[in-house]
Every structure is written in structure tokens, then in C-alpha cells.
Amino acid sequence: MKSIFWSHASQQGEYADFGDAVTFDTTHKTNMYGKPLGMFVGANNHLQCTTFGFVLLGDETIETFEWVFNAFKTCMGGDGPRVMLTDQDPAMPVALGRVFPNTIHRLCLWHVQNRFRTYLNKLYKRFGDRDFKAKFQSIIHHPLTPSEFETAWEWMLEKFSLRDDTTLKNLHDL
């Protein structure tokens, strides 16, 4: 056996009610074989996490992710989520686009920030007296429209003289 997907009836019912936005993450390798454990997770109307399914993966290739997404799709009645958040595995968006062509794909904010954590911690320390961390986190986490986000991001770059900072440019582009 290479990979296994499982979901029970109550999880499928939760998906029918709360499956508009789904997070799929395979960064957990806590089993004795070091194989990725993937979890399909959403939020109910009380903003509590709800799990729709699990998969133990043999590998993280495009073909395996296609199999996973097809298994999820079949199990959940053939409908894909409106939005799926994933980690930064490069095979996921390819497989996701093939299986769920109408699903909007975005990267999980935690994974994006984690990739830049060391650099951000340096900025937090460098501008600690000017409250850079609070301002940055407010821009990242506050629900802004795209144009409001861009305006706030430009304001931050200007205020802290970071317009030519290539790491922040890469973070923004990602």
C-alpha cells in the first residue's frame, strides 16, 4: 500500500455544510516511517476547526496529490471547495488545478511567514522601538481589500525605509 485516504460520514456531512474553504497541509511527518500526514481542515460557523479527511502519503509527487484530491473529491460527493489553502509544496498547485480547476488556490499564511521568520525576527528587533511587528502583523492579518492591502504595504515600506528590501519584495510577491 502506497497511500491511504480516510474520512467518515460525519466528516463528509461537515464538508457539505462547511467545505467552502479548505486547508490541506502535509507538513506533519510524525509517524515512525516519516511519511507525510495530510489533513483536510475547514472551519464551522462557530470558527471551530473541523476535519474533513486525512491521508497518509507514500510520497509528495504530482501524481500522488492528484490521487489524493480525486479521492477527496469522490468521498465528498464530487464538489470541490471554492478555496483551498496549501503549504508551499510545488506539486500541489499542479495537481489541484487538474482535479479542481474551479477552486481558487492560495498559500497558507503561516507557511509563507514561517519561510521568512528569521528575517522578520531581525526586522522586529531592528525596529522594535517603532513597533514594526505590530504594524506588519496588522497589515498581514487585518481583512483588507487588495487595494487597501497594497496601500498599507507601501505605507509600511515608506515609513521604515524598506522600499529596496529584496526579502520583503519576495515575501510580497509570494
C-alpha positions in Angstrom: 0.0 0.0 0.0 1.4 3.4 -1.0 -1.1 5.9 0.3 -4.3 5.8 2.2 -7.2 8.3 2.5 -9.9 8.1 5.1 -13.0 10.2 6.1 -16.1 9.1 8.0 -19.7 10.1 7.4 -19.8 12.9 10.0 -16.7 14.5 8.4 -18.4 14.3 5.0 -21.5 15.9 6.5 -19.3 18.7 7.9 -17.8 19.2 4.5 -21.3 19.5 2.9 -22.0 22.3 5.5 -18.6 24.0 5.8 -16.5 23.0 2.8 -16.3 26.3 1.0 -12.7 26.9 2.2 -10.4 24.0 3.0 -6.8 23.9 4.2 -4.7 21.0 3.1 -1.3 20.6 4.8 1.2 17.8 4.6 4.0 19.2 6.8 3.4 16.7 9.6 5.7 13.7 9.5 5.2 12.3 12.9 4.8 8.6 12.1 7.6 6.1 12.5 8.0 5.8 8.7 8.5 9.6 8.2 5.6 9.6 5.7 3.6 12.9 5.3 0.2 13.0 7.0 -2.2 15.3 5.1 -5.3 16.8 6.7 -8.2 18.5 5.0 -9.5 21.0 7.5 -12.1 23.8 7.5 -14.0 25.9 10.0 -17.6 25.7 11.1 -20.0 28.6 11.8 -18.5 28.9 15.3 -15.0 29.3 13.8 -14.0 26.0 15.2 -11.7 23.7 13.2 -13.5 20.8 11.6 -11.6 17.9 9.9 -13.0 16.6 6.6 -10.4 13.8 5.9 -6.9 12.5 6.3 -4.3 10.9 4.0 -1.1 9.1 4.7 1.1 9.7 1.7 3.7 7.4 0.1 5.3 10.4 -1.5 4.6 14.0 -2.5 4.5 13.9 -6.3 2.0 15.4 -8.6 0.5 12.0 -9.3 0.1 11.2 -5.7 -1.6 14.6 -5.0 -3.9 14.0 -8.0 -4.9 10.7 -6.4 -5.4 12.4 -3.0 -7.5 15.2 -4.5 -9.6 12.7 -6.6 -10.2 10.5 -3.5 -11.3 13.6 -1.5 -13.5 14.8 -4.4 -15.2 11.4 -4.7 -15.6 11.0 -1.0 -17.2 14.5 -0.7 -19.7 14.0 -3.4 -17.8 15.3 -6.4 -17.7 19.0 -5.5 -14.5 20.9 -4.9 -14.1 23.7 -2.4 -14.3 27.3 -3.5 -10.9 28.0 -2.0 -8.0 25.7 -0.9 -5.1 26.8 1.2 -2.0 24.7 1.0 1.6 24.7 2.1 4.3 25.5 -0.5 4.8 22.1 -1.9 5.3 22.8 -5.7 3.4 19.6 -6.8 0.2 20.6 -5.0 -0.9 23.5 -7.2 -0.4 21.4 -10.4 -2.5 18.5 -9.0 -5.1 20.9 -7.6 -5.5 22.7 -10.9 -6.1 19.3 -12.7 -8.6 17.9 -10.2 -10.3 21.1 -9.0 -10.0 23.6 -11.9 -12.6 26.0 -10.5 -11.0 26.1 -7.0 -9.1 29.2 -6.0 -5.6 28.1 -4.7 -3.8 30.2 -2.1 -0.8 29.6 0.1 -1.3 29.2 3.9 -0.1 32.4 5.6 1.6 30.6 8.4 3.8 28.7 5.9 4.6 31.9 4.0 5.6 33.7 7.2 7.5 30.7 8.5 9.7 30.7 5.4 10.7 34.3 6.2 10.7 34.0 10.0 14.4 34.5 10.6 14.5 37.7 8.5 11.2 39.0 10.0 12.6 38.5 13.5 15.6 40.6 12.6 13.3 43.4 11.4 11.2 43.1 14.5 14.3 43.6 16.6 15.7 46.3 14.4 12.5 48.4 14.5 11.3 47.3 18.0 11.2 50.8 19.3 9.0 51.8 16.4 6.5 48.9 16.8 7.2 47.4 13.3 6.0 44.0 14.4 2.5 45.2 15.4 2.2 47.3 12.2 3.4 44.4 10.0 1.1 41.9 11.6 -1.8 44.3 11.4 -1.3 44.6 7.6 -0.9 40.8 7.2 -3.8 39.7 9.4 -6.3 42.6 9.1 -9.0 41.8 6.5 -8.2 44.3 3.8 -9.3 44.6 0.2 -6.5 44.1 -2.3 -6.1 47.9 -2.9 -6.2 48.6 0.9 -3.5 45.9 1.4 -1.3 47.4 -1.3 -1.7 50.9 0.1 -0.9 49.7 3.7 2.1 47.7 2.4 3.5 50.7 0.5 3.0 52.8 3.6 5.0 50.3 5.7 7.8 50.2 3.2 8.0 54.0 3.1 7.7 54.5 6.9 10.5 52.1 7.7 12.7 52.9 4.6 12.4 49.3 3.3 11.4 50.1 -0.3 14.6 48.4 -1.6 14.4 45.4 0.7 14.6 42.4 -1.6 13.4 39.9 1.1 10.2 41.9 1.7 9.7 42.2 -2.0 10.0 38.4 -2.3 7.6 38.0 0.6 5.1 40.4 -1.0 5.4 38.6 -4.4 4.8 35.2 -2.8 
